[in-house]
Amino acid sequence: METEDFYGAAYKGSKQFTQQQIQTANATGFTAAADDYAERGIDLNEELIRNKPATFFFRMKGDAMQDAGIFEGDILIVDRSLKIAPGKVIVAVLNGELLVRRYLQNFSSAFLIPENKRYKSINLGEFTDFTVWGVVTFVIHKM
């Protein structure tokens, strides 16, 4: 008769701990002086999302913004409630296509500027079908 062997951890622990229950992990056996001032865990929703109903996540496709530190596959956090302002990186809809570009405006016209020399700037005065989808607030980049 064949039996299947299952190997697991020998020590299962006596209690499940949360991050708040374990203040520090110190290999020396002495606690740090700053342990009395330990903060609670970091909540990325609190840190990265200002307006939850208006916030969306996009995955960057393409290399048009690589010189701004936004690379293919990065996650963009986009807030639709923010107003557009010159110098901001935005998600724009231009002739039905989504683009991530930096928005610049001068006295007479507005432009979508790529952060890659291989691409040309887009003069928005030449297009009638242009809308701002949202403003990029954060970029999550995998190391």
Secondary structure, 3 states (H helix, E strand, C coil): CCCCCCCCCCCCCCCCCCCCCCCCCCCCCCCCHHHHHCCCCCCHHHHHCCCHHHEEEEECCCCCCHHHCCCCCCEEEEECCCCCCCCCEEEEEECCEEEEEEEEECCCCEEEECCCCCCCCEEHHHCCCEEEEEEEEEEECCC
